[in-house]
Amino acid sequence: MSADGVTFGQAISKARKALGLSQKELAARVKKEESGDSISPQYLNDIEHDRRSPSSGHLIRQFSGILNIPEDYLFALAGRLPDDLRTDAADQDKVVAAFASFRRTLKE
């Protein structure tokens, strides 16, 4: 997904470079939820080049915190709903109304 012509990978790459971090340095700071191990620099490279998407909300939240990018913006770029909204998304009418409002706001 792209917002303002920016992809998730491009946003991550731009913020990483603005902070003066190498891919290796950022990858070492981002931890997998399951094992607590760092993600690999190659996985980060794939994300930055839009060959892969972040595998979980956990990773999106970490990128947000480390790179000082609003979490909701990253979730939108990743084309995902945050975990706390998934249960509310079961109501079709609520989802349709929310997206209609979201579209109106973005077009203003």
N, C-alpha and C positions, 0 to 999 in steps of 0.2 A: 504494500500500500504506500501511497505517496501523499503527503500533505504539503501544499505550497511547492510542489515539485521536488521535495526532499524525501529521500528514502530513509528507512531506519539506519541502514548501514552508513549512508552519507552523514547523518546526524551524529552517529557515534564517532566516525572518523574525524569529522571537523572538531568536535568537542575534545577528543583525545589530543589532537595536534595543538589546539589552543592551550591546553594544559601542559604541553611539552612532554607528553608521555609517549613512549614507544609502544608498539603493539605488544611486545614482550612484557613491558611493565604493567600495562593495563590488564593483560590476560592473567598475570600473576595475582592481581587484586580481586578478580572476579571468581567467586567460588561456586562450584556445582552444589546444588541442594542435597543431592543424594549422598555424595561421598565427602564433601567439604574440600575436595581437591580443586586446584585452579583449572580454569578452562585453558585450552592450548592456544598458543599464538596463531596456529593455522586455523582453528575454529573462529577466532576473532577476525582473522583476515577474510575468511569466507563470509562472515556477517557483514563486515565493512564493504565488501564487494557485492553484496546482495545475492550471494550464492546460497546462503543459509539464513534462516530466521532464528531468533533466540528461542530455545526450546521450552522456556518456562517464564512465568511471571516473575519468579524468583530472580532470574538473570536480568530481566528488564528493570526490576527495582534496584538491583545492584548497579547497573549502568547509570541509572538515574542518580543515585547517591554519589557515586564516584565522580561522574562527569558534570554534576550540577545541571542536569536537564530535567525539566518537570516530568514526573512519572506518567501522568495522563497523556502528555504529548508523545512519549515513547510508545505507550500502549497503542495510541492511534496510528502511529507510523508502522508499528508491527502488525496492525490489523487484528488486534486481540482485545478482548474485554478483560479488565482486571478481575481477579478471582472474587473479590467482594461483590461484584455486580452479576456474576454468573447466575446466582440463585434468583435474582430479580428478573433476569432475562427469560425466565420461564413463562412470563405473562406476555403473550404476543402483543396485546394492545398497548401495554406499557412501552415495549421496545419500539413499536412503530411510532408512538407519540414522541418518545425521547429522540429518535433519529430525525423526525421531522423538525423538532425544535433545534437540534444540533445543526442540521442543514441550513435552517433559516439564519442561525447565529453566524455560521461561517460565511454565508453569502452577504451579510450586512457590511 
